[in-house]
């Protein structure tokens, strides 16, 4: 399984989870786990996703998520889980 970590940060608004998960479904990316919090008016979410069946290159998928986020005033990033793990290992 090829996994990715998707992070979303920005002002809370209706439909953020739906927009991100919809983009995942559009490209055959399976959301495995989701955690989200709203701190006052700040929305923060982390998704673990299986990108093994993604129908476009991972870099392009990440760019599409980032562009969708910018359109909604959010910071959205998709990182290969192995890279994410390496960045956070001491």
PyMOL Python script that loads the backbone (N, CA, C, O; Angstrom):
from pymol import cmd

cmd.read_pdbstr("""\
ATOM      1  N   UNK A   1       0.854  -1.178   0.000  1.00  0.00           N
ATOM      2  CA  UNK A   1       0.000   0.000   0.000  1.00  0.00           C
ATOM      3  C   UNK A   1       0.898   1.238   0.000  1.00  0.00           C
ATOM      4  O   UNK A   1       1.866   1.320   0.755  1.00  0.00           O
ATOM      5  N   UNK A   2       0.567   2.171  -0.836  1.00  0.00           N
ATOM      6  CA  UNK A   2       1.272   3.444  -0.903  1.00  0.00           C
ATOM      7  C   UNK A   2       0.404   4.479  -0.204  1.00  0.00           C
ATOM      8  O   UNK A   2      -0.716   4.759  -0.633  1.00  0.00           O
ATOM      9  N   UNK A   3       0.936   5.049   0.886  1.00  0.00           N
ATOM     10  CA  UNK A   3       0.132   5.958   1.702  1.00  0.00           C
ATOM     11  C   UNK A   3       0.605   7.404   1.568  1.00  0.00           C
ATOM     12  O   UNK A   3       1.760   7.675   1.239  1.00  0.00           O
ATOM     13  N   UNK A   4      -0.328   8.324   1.834  1.00  0.00           N
ATOM     14  CA  UNK A   4      -0.026   9.754   1.851  1.00  0.00           C
ATOM     15  C   UNK A   4      -0.676  10.376   3.074  1.00  0.00           C
ATOM     16  O   UNK A   4      -1.711   9.912   3.554  1.00  0.00           O
ATOM     17  N   UNK A   5      -0.048  11.437   3.569  1.00  0.00           N
ATOM     18  CA  UNK A   5      -0.602  12.242   4.646  1.00  0.00           C
ATOM     19  C   UNK A   5      -1.091  13.540   4.011  1.00  0.00           C
ATOM     20  O   UNK A   5      -0.329  14.243   3.347  1.00  0.00           O
ATOM     21  N   UNK A   6      -2.360  13.849   4.219  1.00  0.00           N
ATOM     22  CA  UNK A   6      -2.954  15.077   3.690  1.00  0.00           C
ATOM     23  C   UNK A   6      -3.289  15.964   4.878  1.00  0.00           C
ATOM     24  O   UNK A   6      -3.996  15.544   5.794  1.00  0.00           O
ATOM     25  N   UNK A   7      -2.778  17.201   4.863  1.00  0.00           N
ATOM     26  CA  UNK A   7      -3.059  18.134   5.951  1.00  0.00           C
ATOM     27  C   UNK A   7      -3.839  19.326   5.402  1.00  0.00           C
ATOM     28  O   UNK A   7      -3.623  19.771   4.275  1.00  0.00           O
ATOM     29  N   UNK A   8      -4.749  19.827   6.230  1.00  0.00           N
ATOM     30  CA  UNK A   8      -5.583  20.972   5.857  1.00  0.00           C
ATOM     31  C   UNK A   8      -5.636  21.914   7.048  1.00  0.00           C
ATOM     32  O   UNK A   8      -5.947  21.496   8.163  1.00  0.00           O
ATOM     33  N   UNK A   9      -5.334  23.182   6.811  1.00  0.00           N
ATOM     34  CA  UNK A   9      -5.397  24.196   7.866  1.00  0.00           C
ATOM     35  C   UNK A   9      -6.006  25.461   7.283  1.00  0.00           C
ATOM     36  O   UNK A   9      -5.675  25.864   6.168  1.00  0.00           O
ATOM     37  N   UNK A  10      -6.900  26.085   8.044  1.00  0.00           N
ATOM     38  CA  UNK A  10      -7.478  27.358   7.607  1.00  0.00           C
ATOM     39  C   UNK A  10      -8.704  27.721   8.417  1.00  0.00           C
ATOM     40  O   UNK A  10      -9.029  27.067   9.407  1.00  0.00           O
ATOM     41  N   UNK A  11      -9.379  28.772   7.984  1.00  0.00           N
ATOM     42  CA  UNK A  11     -10.601  29.213   8.646  1.00  0.00           C
ATOM     43  C   UNK A  11     -11.669  28.141   8.504  1.00  0.00           C
ATOM     44  O   UNK A  11     -11.849  27.576   7.425  1.00  0.00           O
ATOM     45  N   UNK A  12     -12.371  27.863   9.580  1.00  0.00           N
ATOM     46  CA  UNK A  12     -13.430  26.863   9.542  1.00  0.00           C
ATOM     47  C   UNK A  12     -14.556  27.326   8.620  1.00  0.00           C
ATOM     48  O   UNK A  12     -14.925  28.501   8.614  1.00  0.00           O
ATOM     49  N   UNK A  13     -15.090  26.397   7.851  1.00  0.00           N
ATOM     50  CA  UNK A  13     -16.210  26.672   6.951  1.00  0.00           C
ATOM     51  C   UNK A  13     -16.916  25.359   6.648  1.00  0.00           C
ATOM     52  O   UNK A  13     -16.340  24.282   6.802  1.00  0.00           O
ATOM     53  N   UNK A  14     -18.137  25.454   6.227  1.00  0.00           N
ATOM     54  CA  UNK A  14     -18.916  24.281   5.847  1.00  0.00           C
ATOM     55  C   UNK A  14     -18.304  23.646   4.595  1.00  0.00           C
ATOM     56  O   UNK A  14     -17.962  24.347   3.643  1.00  0.00           O
ATOM     57  N   UNK A  15     -18.166  22.318   4.601  1.00  0.00           N
ATOM     58  CA  UNK A  15     -17.802  21.594   3.395  1.00  0.00           C
ATOM     59  C   UNK A  15     -16.333  21.310   3.168  1.00  0.00           C
ATOM     60  O   UNK A  15     -15.971  20.790   2.113  1.00  0.00           O
ATOM     61  N   UNK A  16     -15.467  21.636   4.127  1.00  0.00           N
ATOM     62  CA  UNK A  16     -14.037  21.396   3.921  1.00  0.00           C
ATOM     63  C   UNK A  16     -13.764  19.901   3.782  1.00  0.00           C
ATOM     64  O   UNK A  16     -13.123  19.475   2.821  1.00  0.00           O
ATOM     65  N   UNK A  17     -14.240  19.112   4.721  1.00  0.00           N
ATOM     66  CA  UNK A  17     -14.021  17.666   4.671  1.00  0.00           C
ATOM     67  C   UNK A  17     -14.610  17.087   3.380  1.00  0.00           C
ATOM     68  O   UNK A  17     -13.991  16.237   2.740  1.00  0.00           O
ATOM     69  N   UNK A  18     -15.792  17.541   3.006  1.00  0.00           N
ATOM     70  CA  UNK A  18     -16.431  17.049   1.785  1.00  0.00           C
ATOM     71  C   UNK A  18     -15.605  17.394   0.547  1.00  0.00           C
ATOM     72  O   UNK A  18     -15.475  16.567  -0.356  1.00  0.00           O
ATOM     73  N   UNK A  19     -15.050  18.591   0.494  1.00  0.00           N
ATOM     74  CA  UNK A  19     -14.257  19.004  -0.670  1.00  0.00           C
ATOM     75  C   UNK A  19     -12.988  18.170  -0.804  1.00  0.00           C
ATOM     76  O   UNK A  19     -12.642  17.727  -1.899  1.00  0.00           O
ATOM     77  N   UNK A  20     -12.300  17.958   0.310  1.00  0.00           N
ATOM     78  CA  UNK A  20     -11.047  17.193   0.261  1.00  0.00           C
ATOM     79  C   UNK A  20     -11.332  15.721  -0.039  1.00  0.00           C
ATOM     80  O   UNK A  20     -10.674  15.122  -0.891  1.00  0.00           O
ATOM     81  N   UNK A  21     -12.300  15.145   0.651  1.00  0.00           N
ATOM     82  CA  UNK A  21     -12.608  13.737   0.395  1.00  0.00           C
ATOM     83  C   UNK A  21     -13.191  13.553  -1.005  1.00  0.00           C
ATOM     84  O   UNK A  21     -12.991  12.505  -1.620  1.00  0.00           O
ATOM     85  N   UNK A  22     -13.906  14.547  -1.516  1.00  0.00           N
ATOM     86  CA  UNK A  22     -14.422  14.486  -2.883  1.00  0.00           C
ATOM     87  C   UNK A  22     -13.300  14.468  -3.911  1.00  0.00           C
ATOM     88  O   UNK A  22     -13.364  13.729  -4.893  1.00  0.00           O
ATOM     89  N   UNK A  23     -12.271  15.282  -3.686  1.00  0.00           N
ATOM     90  CA  UNK A  23     -11.114  15.288  -4.589  1.00  0.00           C
ATOM     91  C   UNK A  23     -10.404  13.938  -4.522  1.00  0.00           C
ATOM     92  O   UNK A  23      -9.930  13.436  -5.541  1.00  0.00           O
ATOM     93  N   UNK A  24     -10.327  13.351  -3.331  1.00  0.00           N
ATOM     94  CA  UNK A  24      -9.735  12.021  -3.192  1.00  0.00           C
ATOM     95  C   UNK A  24     -10.545  10.997  -3.991  1.00  0.00           C
ATOM     96  O   UNK A  24      -9.976  10.217  -4.755  1.00  0.00           O
ATOM     97  N   UNK A  25     -11.852  10.995  -3.822  1.00  0.00           N
ATOM     98  CA  UNK A  25     -12.708  10.040  -4.529  1.00  0.00           C
ATOM     99  C   UNK A  25     -12.608  10.219  -6.042  1.00  0.00           C
ATOM    100  O   UNK A  25     -12.613   9.241  -6.789  1.00  0.00           O
ATOM    101  N   UNK A  26     -12.518  11.460  -6.486  1.00  0.00           N
ATOM    102  CA  UNK A  26     -12.408  11.758  -7.918  1.00  0.00           C
ATOM    103  C   UNK A  26     -11.198  11.050  -8.541  1.00  0.00           C
ATOM    104  O   UNK A  26     -11.227  10.672  -9.712  1.00  0.00           O
ATOM    105  N   UNK A  27     -10.135  10.877  -7.746  1.00  0.00           N
ATOM    106  CA  UNK A  27      -8.899  10.280  -8.274  1.00  0.00           C
ATOM    107  C   UNK A  27      -8.604   8.899  -7.689  1.00  0.00           C
ATOM    108  O   UNK A  27      -7.466   8.431  -7.728  1.00  0.00           O
ATOM    109  N   UNK A  28      -9.640   8.250  -7.145  1.00  0.00           N
ATOM    110  CA  UNK A  28      -9.531   6.876  -6.635  1.00  0.00           C
ATOM    111  C   UNK A  28      -8.548   6.744  -5.467  1.00  0.00           C
ATOM    112  O   UNK A  28      -7.878   5.723  -5.314  1.00  0.00           O
ATOM    113  N   UNK A  29      -8.479   7.788  -4.657  1.00  0.00           N
ATOM    114  CA  UNK A  29      -7.663   7.788  -3.444  1.00  0.00           C
ATOM    115  C   UNK A  29      -8.582   7.427  -2.285  1.00  0.00           C
ATOM    116  O   UNK A  29      -9.607   8.074  -2.069  1.00  0.00           O
ATOM    117  N   UNK A  30      -8.206   6.382  -1.535  1.00  0.00           N
ATOM    118  CA  UNK A  30      -9.035   5.895  -0.443  1.00  0.00           C
ATOM    119  C   UNK A  30      -8.606   6.533   0.879  1.00  0.00           C
ATOM    120  O   UNK A  30      -7.456   6.390   1.294  1.00  0.00           O
ATOM    121  N   UNK A  31      -9.523   7.233   1.536  1.00  0.00           N
ATOM    122  CA  UNK A  31      -9.240   7.841   2.836  1.00  0.00           C
ATOM    123  C   UNK A  31      -9.309   6.741   3.892  1.00  0.00           C
ATOM    124  O   UNK A  31     -10.338   6.085   4.053  1.00  0.00           O
ATOM    125  N   UNK A  32      -8.199   6.547   4.612  1.00  0.00           N
ATOM    126  CA  UNK A  32      -8.109   5.486   5.613  1.00  0.00           C
ATOM    127  C   UNK A  32      -8.479   5.982   7.011  1.00  0.00           C
ATOM    128  O   UNK A  32      -9.193   5.303   7.748  1.00  0.00           O
ATOM    129  N   UNK A  33      -7.994   7.157   7.365  1.00  0.00           N
ATOM    130  CA  UNK A  33      -8.254   7.726   8.692  1.00  0.00           C
ATOM    131  C   UNK A  33      -8.350   9.243   8.570  1.00  0.00           C
ATOM    132  O   UNK A  33      -7.715   9.855   7.711  1.00  0.00           O
ATOM    133  N   UNK A  34      -9.155   9.834   9.444  1.00  0.00           N
ATOM    134  CA  UNK A  34      -9.294  11.291   9.478  1.00  0.00           C
ATOM    135  C   UNK A  34      -9.330  11.734  10.930  1.00  0.00           C
ATOM    136  O   UNK A  34     -10.011  11.135  11.762  1.00  0.00           O
ATOM    137  N   UNK A  35      -8.592  12.786  11.218  1.00  0.00           N
ATOM    138  CA  UNK A  35      -8.741  13.457  12.499  1.00  0.00           C
ATOM    139  C   UNK A  35      -8.851  14.945  12.202  1.00  0.00           C
ATOM    140  O   UNK A  35      -8.111  15.481  11.376  1.00  0.00           O
ATOM    141  N   UNK A  36      -9.777  15.603  12.878  1.00  0.00           N
ATOM    142  CA  UNK A  36      -9.949  17.034  12.654  1.00  0.00           C
ATOM    143  C   UNK A  36     -10.310  17.721  13.954  1.00  0.00           C
ATOM    144  O   UNK A  36     -10.890  17.124  14.862  1.00  0.00           O
ATOM    145  N   UNK A  37      -9.951  18.989  14.016  1.00  0.00           N
ATOM    146  CA  UNK A  37     -10.263  19.806  15.181  1.00  0.00           C
ATOM    147  C   UNK A  37     -10.629  21.197  14.721  1.00  0.00           C
ATOM    148  O   UNK A  37     -10.164  21.667  13.682  1.00  0.00           O
ATOM    149  N   UNK A  38     -11.460  21.845  15.496  1.00  0.00           N
ATOM    150  CA  UNK A  38     -11.752  23.251  15.285  1.00  0.00           C
ATOM    151  C   UNK A  38     -11.372  23.957  16.581  1.00  0.00           C
ATOM    152  O   UNK A  38     -11.945  23.696  17.639  1.00  0.00           O
ATOM    153  N   UNK A  39     -10.396  24.857  16.478  1.00  0.00           N
ATOM    154  CA  UNK A  39      -9.933  25.630  17.620  1.00  0.00           C
ATOM    155  C   UNK A  39     -10.366  27.063  17.397  1.00  0.00           C
ATOM    156  O   UNK A  39      -9.811  27.769  16.555  1.00  0.00           O
ATOM    157  N   UNK A  40     -11.365  27.488  18.159  1.00  0.00           N
ATOM    158  CA  UNK A  40     -12.041  28.762  17.922  1.00  0.00           C
ATOM    159  C   UNK A  40     -12.547  28.763  16.490  1.00  0.00           C
ATOM    160  O   UNK A  40     -13.530  28.077  16.210  1.00  0.00           O
ATOM    161  N   UNK A  41     -11.934  29.491  15.570  1.00  0.00           N
ATOM    162  CA  UNK A  41     -12.407  29.467  14.183  1.00  0.00           C
ATOM    163  C   UNK A  41     -11.367  28.878  13.229  1.00  0.00           C
ATOM    164  O   UNK A  41     -11.474  29.046  12.014  1.00  0.00           O
ATOM    165  N   UNK A  42     -10.369  28.193  13.771  1.00  0.00           N
ATOM    166  CA  UNK A  42      -9.319  27.580  12.958  1.00  0.00           C
ATOM    167  C   UNK A  42      -9.593  26.089  12.786  1.00  0.00           C
ATOM    168  O   UNK A  42      -9.741  25.359  13.766  1.00  0.00           O
ATOM    169  N   UNK A  43      -9.658  25.647  11.538  1.00  0.00           N
ATOM    170  CA  UNK A  43      -9.902  24.250  11.206  1.00  0.00           C
ATOM    171  C   UNK A  43      -8.568  23.578  10.928  1.00  0.00           C
ATOM    172  O   UNK A  43      -7.735  24.120  10.202  1.00  0.00           O
ATOM    173  N   UNK A  44      -8.362  22.391  11.507  1.00  0.00           N
ATOM    174  CA  UNK A  44      -7.151  21.611  11.250  1.00  0.00           C
ATOM    175  C   UNK A  44      -7.556  20.158  11.040  1.00  0.00           C
ATOM    176  O   UNK A  44      -8.325  19.601  11.824  1.00  0.00           O
ATOM    177  N   UNK A  45      -7.033  19.546   9.972  1.00  0.00           N
ATOM    178  CA  UNK A  45      -7.376  18.161   9.667  1.00  0.00           C
ATOM    179  C   UNK A  45      -6.149  17.431   9.144  1.00  0.00           C
ATOM    180  O   UNK A  45      -5.334  17.992   8.411  1.00  0.00           O
ATOM    181  N   UNK A  46      -6.034  16.171   9.537  1.00  0.00           N
ATOM    182  CA  UNK A  46      -5.013  15.283   8.999  1.00  0.00           C
ATOM    183  C   UNK A  46      -5.723  14.039   8.497  1.00  0.00           C
ATOM    184  O   UNK A  46      -6.541  13.448   9.203  1.00  0.00           O
ATOM    185  N   UNK A  47      -5.401  13.644   7.262  1.00  0.00           N
ATOM    186  CA  UNK A  47      -5.948  12.423   6.668  1.00  0.00           C
ATOM    187  C   UNK A  47      -4.795  11.487   6.332  1.00  0.00           C
ATOM    188  O   UNK A  47      -3.734  11.921   5.885  1.00  0.00           O
ATOM    189  N   UNK A  48      -5.020  10.205   6.551  1.00  0.00           N
ATOM    190  CA  UNK A  48      -4.124   9.181   6.021  1.00  0.00           C
ATOM    191  C   UNK A  48      -4.883   8.561   4.863  1.00  0.00           C
ATOM    192  O   UNK A  48      -6.034   8.153   5.015  1.00  0.00           O
ATOM    193  N   UNK A  49      -4.239   8.488   3.705  1.00  0.00           N
ATOM    194  CA  UNK A  49      -4.919   8.000   2.511  1.00  0.00           C
ATOM    195  C   UNK A  49      -4.064   6.974   1.782  1.00  0.00           C
ATOM    196  O   UNK A  49      -2.835   7.041   1.797  1.00  0.00           O
ATOM    197  N   UNK A  50      -4.734   6.033   1.150  1.00  0.00           N
ATOM    198  CA  UNK A  50      -4.082   5.045   0.292  1.00  0.00           C
ATOM    199  C   UNK A  50      -4.127   5.592  -1.133  1.00  0.00           C
ATOM    200  O   UNK A  50      -5.200   5.726  -1.721  1.00  0.00           O
ATOM    201  N   UNK A  51      -2.953   5.906  -1.681  1.00  0.00           N
ATOM    202  CA  UNK A  51      -2.880   6.484  -3.026  1.00  0.00           C
ATOM    203  C   UNK A  51      -2.433   5.453  -4.065  1.00  0.00           C
ATOM    204  O   UNK A  51      -2.064   5.815  -5.182  1.00  0.00           O
ATOM    205  N   UNK A  52      -2.465   4.175  -3.697  1.00  0.00           N
ATOM    206  CA  UNK A  52      -2.020   3.109  -4.605  1.00  0.00           C
ATOM    207  C   UNK A  52      -2.783   3.114  -5.932  1.00  0.00           C
ATOM    208  O   UNK A  52      -2.197   2.844  -6.981  1.00  0.00           O
ATOM    209  N   UNK A  53      -4.069   3.415  -5.896  1.00  0.00           N
ATOM    210  CA  UNK A  53      -4.901   3.360  -7.104  1.00  0.00           C
ATOM    211  C   UNK A  53      -5.124   4.736  -7.731  1.00  0.00           C
ATOM    212  O   UNK A  53      -5.938   4.872  -8.645  1.00  0.00           O
ATOM    213  N   UNK A  54      -4.414   5.751  -7.252  1.00  0.00           N
ATOM    214  CA  UNK A  54      -4.603   7.109  -7.777  1.00  0.00           C
ATOM    215  C   UNK A  54      -4.423   7.105  -9.296  1.00  0.00           C
ATOM    216  O   UNK A  54      -3.462   6.537  -9.812  1.00  0.00           O
ATOM    217  N   UNK A  55      -5.352   7.742 -10.002  1.00  0.00           N
ATOM    218  CA  UNK A  55      -5.355   7.691 -11.464  1.00  0.00           C
ATOM    219  C   UNK A  55      -4.531   8.793 -12.135  1.00  0.00           C
ATOM    220  O   UNK A  55      -4.517   8.895 -13.362  1.00  0.00           O
ATOM    221  N   UNK A  56      -3.849   9.610 -11.345  1.00  0.00           N
ATOM    222  CA  UNK A  56      -2.934  10.625 -11.871  1.00  0.00           C
ATOM    223  C   UNK A  56      -1.642  10.554 -11.057  1.00  0.00           C
ATOM    224  O   UNK A  56      -1.644   9.982  -9.968  1.00  0.00           O
ATOM    225  N   UNK A  57      -0.547  11.114 -11.550  1.00  0.00           N
ATOM    226  CA  UNK A  57       0.690  11.111 -10.774  1.00  0.00           C
ATOM    227  C   UNK A  57       0.482  11.800  -9.415  1.00  0.00           C
ATOM    228  O   UNK A  57      -0.271  12.767  -9.308  1.00  0.00           O
ATOM    229  N   UNK A  58       1.162  11.286  -8.382  1.00  0.00           N
ATOM    230  CA  UNK A  58       0.985  11.800  -7.029  1.00  0.00           C
ATOM    231  C   UNK A  58       1.252  13.304  -6.960  1.00  0.00           C
ATOM    232  O   UNK A  58       0.516  14.029  -6.290  1.00  0.00           O
ATOM    233  N   UNK A  59       2.290  13.779  -7.639  1.00  0.00           N
ATOM    234  CA  UNK A  59       2.611  15.212  -7.619  1.00  0.00           C
ATOM    235  C   UNK A  59       1.445  16.040  -8.163  1.00  0.00           C
ATOM    236  O   UNK A  59       1.132  17.103  -7.628  1.00  0.00           O
ATOM    237  N   UNK A  60       0.817  15.558  -9.206  1.00  0.00           N
ATOM    238  CA  UNK A  60      -0.329  16.266  -9.778  1.00  0.00           C
ATOM    239  C   UNK A  60      -1.511  16.253  -8.812  1.00  0.00           C
ATOM    240  O   UNK A  60      -2.209  17.257  -8.666  1.00  0.00           O
ATOM    241  N   UNK A  61      -1.734  15.113  -8.152  1.00  0.00           N
ATOM    242  CA  UNK A  61      -2.798  15.029  -7.151  1.00  0.00           C
ATOM    243  C   UNK A  61      -2.562  16.063  -6.053  1.00  0.00           C
ATOM    244  O   UNK A  61      -3.481  16.779  -5.655  1.00  0.00           O
ATOM    245  N   UNK A  62      -1.327  16.133  -5.570  1.00  0.00           N
ATOM    246  CA  UNK A  62      -0.985  17.115  -4.537  1.00  0.00           C
ATOM    247  C   UNK A  62      -1.204  18.541  -5.005  1.00  0.00           C
ATOM    248  O   UNK A  62      -1.686  19.376  -4.240  1.00  0.00           O
ATOM    249  N   UNK A  63      -0.856  18.831  -6.256  1.00  0.00           N
ATOM    250  CA  UNK A  63      -1.067  20.170  -6.814  1.00  0.00           C
ATOM    251  C   UNK A  63      -2.552  20.502  -6.899  1.00  0.00           C
ATOM    252  O   UNK A  63      -2.959  21.628  -6.613  1.00  0.00           O
ATOM    253  N   UNK A  64      -3.363  19.515  -7.295  1.00  0.00           N
ATOM    254  CA  UNK A  64      -4.812  19.753  -7.373  1.00  0.00           C
ATOM    255  C   UNK A  64      -5.405  20.031  -5.993  1.00  0.00           C
ATOM    256  O   UNK A  64      -6.261  20.904  -5.844  1.00  0.00           O
ATOM    257  N   UNK A  65      -4.945  19.283  -4.981  1.00  0.00           N
ATOM    258  CA  UNK A  65      -5.417  19.538  -3.618  1.00  0.00           C
ATOM    259  C   UNK A  65      -5.006  20.942  -3.158  1.00  0.00           C
ATOM    260  O   UNK A  65      -5.811  21.670  -2.578  1.00  0.00           O
ATOM    261  N   UNK A  66      -3.762  21.310  -3.419  1.00  0.00           N
ATOM    262  CA  UNK A  66      -3.272  22.631  -3.009  1.00  0.00           C
ATOM    263  C   UNK A  66      -4.058  23.738  -3.701  1.00  0.00           C
ATOM    264  O   UNK A  66      -4.413  24.731  -3.067  1.00  0.00           O
ATOM    265  N   UNK A  67      -4.333  23.577  -5.000  1.00  0.00           N
ATOM    266  CA  UNK A  67      -5.107  24.582  -5.741  1.00  0.00           C
ATOM    267  C   UNK A  67      -6.526  24.694  -5.205  1.00  0.00           C
ATOM    268  O   UNK A  67      -7.052  25.797  -5.055  1.00  0.00           O
ATOM    269  N   UNK A  68      -7.150  23.545  -4.915  1.00  0.00           N
ATOM    270  CA  UNK A  68      -8.494  23.567  -4.344  1.00  0.00           C
ATOM    271  C   UNK A  68      -8.467  24.298  -2.999  1.00  0.00           C
ATOM    272  O   UNK A  68      -9.368  25.075  -2.686  1.00  0.00           O
ATOM    273  N   UNK A  69      -7.424  24.037  -2.212  1.00  0.00           N
ATOM    274  CA  UNK A  69      -7.287  24.717  -0.929  1.00  0.00           C
ATOM    275  C   UNK A  69      -7.143  26.220  -1.092  1.00  0.00           C
ATOM    276  O   UNK A  69      -7.799  26.988  -0.388  1.00  0.00           O
ATOM    277  N   UNK A  70      -6.297  26.642  -2.008  1.00  0.00           N
ATOM    278  CA  UNK A  70      -6.111  28.083  -2.240  1.00  0.00           C
ATOM    279  C   UNK A  70      -7.432  28.751  -2.617  1.00  0.00           C
ATOM    280  O   UNK A  70      -7.725  29.858  -2.166  1.00  0.00           O
ATOM    281  N   UNK A  71      -8.230  28.070  -3.451  1.00  0.00           N
ATOM    282  CA  UNK A  71      -9.526  28.609  -3.858  1.00  0.00           C
ATOM    283  C   UNK A  71     -10.457  28.804  -2.666  1.00  0.00           C
ATOM    284  O   UNK A  71     -11.341  29.659  -2.695  1.00  0.00           O
ATOM    285  N   UNK A  72     -10.255  28.005  -1.614  1.00  0.00           N
ATOM    286  CA  UNK A  72     -11.111  28.073  -0.418  1.00  0.00           C
ATOM    287  C   UNK A  72     -10.432  28.803   0.732  1.00  0.00           C
ATOM    288  O   UNK A  72     -10.986  28.875   1.829  1.00  0.00           O
ATOM    289  N   UNK A  73      -9.232  29.349   0.497  1.00  0.00           N
ATOM    290  CA  UNK A  73      -8.503  30.059   1.556  1.00  0.00           C
ATOM    291  C   UNK A  73      -7.859  29.124   2.567  1.00  0.00           C
ATOM    292  O   UNK A  73      -7.680  29.489   3.729  1.00  0.00           O
ATOM    293  N   UNK A  74      -7.509  27.914   2.127  1.00  0.00           N
ATOM    294  CA  UNK A  74      -6.932  26.901   3.014  1.00  0.00           C
ATOM    295  C   UNK A  74      -5.531  26.531   2.560  1.00  0.00           C
ATOM    296  O   UNK A  74      -5.172  26.698   1.394  1.00  0.00           O
ATOM    297  N   UNK A  75      -4.755  26.031   3.492  1.00  0.00           N
ATOM    298  CA  UNK A  75      -3.480  25.409   3.162  1.00  0.00           C
ATOM    299  C   UNK A  75      -3.714  23.904   3.139  1.00  0.00           C
ATOM    300  O   UNK A  75      -4.045  23.311   4.166  1.00  0.00           O
ATOM    301  N   UNK A  76      -3.542  23.280   1.966  1.00  0.00           N
ATOM    302  CA  UNK A  76      -3.738  21.837   1.818  1.00  0.00           C
ATOM    303  C   UNK A  76      -2.465  21.261   1.221  1.00  0.00           C
ATOM    304  O   UNK A  76      -1.987  21.718   0.183  1.00  0.00           O
ATOM    305  N   UNK A  77      -1.920  20.248   1.894  1.00  0.00           N
ATOM    306  CA  UNK A  77      -0.697  19.597   1.422  1.00  0.00           C
ATOM    307  C   UNK A  77      -0.863  18.092   1.453  1.00  0.00           C
ATOM    308  O   UNK A  77      -1.480  17.541   2.364  1.00  0.00           O
ATOM    309  N   UNK A  78      -0.308  17.434   0.452  1.00  0.00           N
ATOM    310  CA  UNK A  78      -0.267  15.972   0.418  1.00  0.00           C
ATOM    311  C   UNK A  78       1.205  15.573   0.369  1.00  0.00           C
ATOM    312  O   UNK A  78       1.955  16.038  -0.489  1.00  0.00           O
ATOM    313  N   UNK A  79       1.608  14.709   1.294  1.00  0.00           N
ATOM    314  CA  UNK A  79       2.997  14.270   1.389  1.00  0.00           C
ATOM    315  C   UNK A  79       3.012  12.749   1.438  1.00  0.00           C
ATOM    316  O   UNK A  79       2.211  12.133   2.141  1.00  0.00           O
ATOM    317  N   UNK A  80       3.928  12.148   0.686  1.00  0.00           N
ATOM    318  CA  UNK A  80       4.129  10.703   0.757  1.00  0.00           C
ATOM    319  C   UNK A  80       4.380  10.333   2.216  1.00  0.00           C
ATOM    320  O   UNK A  80       5.199  10.975   2.873  1.00  0.00           O
ATOM    321  N   UNK A  81       3.703   9.323   2.732  1.00  0.00           N
ATOM    322  CA  UNK A  81       3.811   8.952   4.146  1.00  0.00           C
ATOM    323  C   UNK A  81       5.236   8.580   4.535  1.00  0.00           C
ATOM    324  O   UNK A  81       5.659   8.859   5.657  1.00  0.00           O
ATOM    325  N   UNK A  82       5.984   7.957   3.628  1.00  0.00           N
ATOM    326  CA  UNK A  82       7.372   7.608   3.938  1.00  0.00           C
ATOM    327  C   UNK A  82       8.213   8.868   4.123  1.00  0.00           C
ATOM    328  O   UNK A  82       9.056   8.927   5.019  1.00  0.00           O
ATOM    329  N   UNK A  83       7.992   9.863   3.291  1.00  0.00           N
ATOM    330  CA  UNK A  83       8.704  11.139   3.424  1.00  0.00           C
ATOM    331  C   UNK A  83       8.292  11.823   4.720  1.00  0.00           C
ATOM    332  O   UNK A  83       9.137  12.342   5.450  1.00  0.00           O
ATOM    333  N   UNK A  84       6.994  11.823   5.005  1.00  0.00           N
ATOM    334  CA  UNK A  84       6.478  12.427   6.236  1.00  0.00           C
ATOM    335  C   UNK A  84       7.127  11.769   7.449  1.00  0.00           C
ATOM    336  O   UNK A  84       7.583  12.456   8.362  1.00  0.00           O
ATOM    337  N   UNK A  85       7.171  10.432   7.457  1.00  0.00           N
ATOM    338  CA  UNK A  85       7.792   9.709   8.575  1.00  0.00           C
ATOM    339  C   UNK A  85       9.263  10.063   8.710  1.00  0.00           C
ATOM    340  O   UNK A  85       9.755  10.260   9.822  1.00  0.00           O
ATOM    341  N   UNK A  86       9.969  10.146   7.592  1.00  0.00           N
ATOM    342  CA  UNK A  86      11.402  10.478   7.624  1.00  0.00           C
ATOM    343  C   UNK A  86      11.629  11.891   8.144  1.00  0.00           C
ATOM    344  O   UNK A  86      12.594  12.135   8.868  1.00  0.00           O
ATOM    345  N   UNK A  87      10.753  12.824   7.784  1.00  0.00           N
ATOM    346  CA  UNK A  87      10.906  14.211   8.241  1.00  0.00           C
ATOM    347  C   UNK A  87      10.693  14.341   9.740  1.00  0.00           C
ATOM    348  O   UNK A  87      11.214  15.267  10.361  1.00  0.00           O
ATOM    349  N   UNK A  88       9.933  13.425  10.327  1.00  0.00           N
ATOM    350  CA  UNK A  88       9.586  13.522  11.737  1.00  0.00           C
ATOM    351  C   UNK A  88      10.283  12.475  12.598  1.00  0.00           C
ATOM    352  O   UNK A  88       9.850  12.206  13.719  1.00  0.00           O
ATOM    353  N   UNK A  89      11.357  11.883  12.084  1.00  0.00           N
ATOM    354  CA  UNK A  89      12.129  10.923  12.847  1.00  0.00           C
ATOM    355  C   UNK A  89      13.386  11.606  13.362  1.00  0.00           C
ATOM    356  O   UNK A  89      14.109  12.265  12.616  1.00  0.00           O
ATOM    357  N   UNK A  90      13.622  11.435  14.635  1.00  0.00           N
ATOM    358  CA  UNK A  90      14.811  12.053  15.240  1.00  0.00           C
ATOM    359  C   UNK A  90      15.979  11.127  15.116  1.00  0.00           C
ATOM    360  O   UNK A  90      17.078  11.456  15.562  1.00  0.00           O
TER     361      UNK A  90
END
""", "prot")
cmd.dss("prot")
cmd.show_as("cartoon", "prot")
cmd.util.cbc("prot")
cmd.orient("prot")
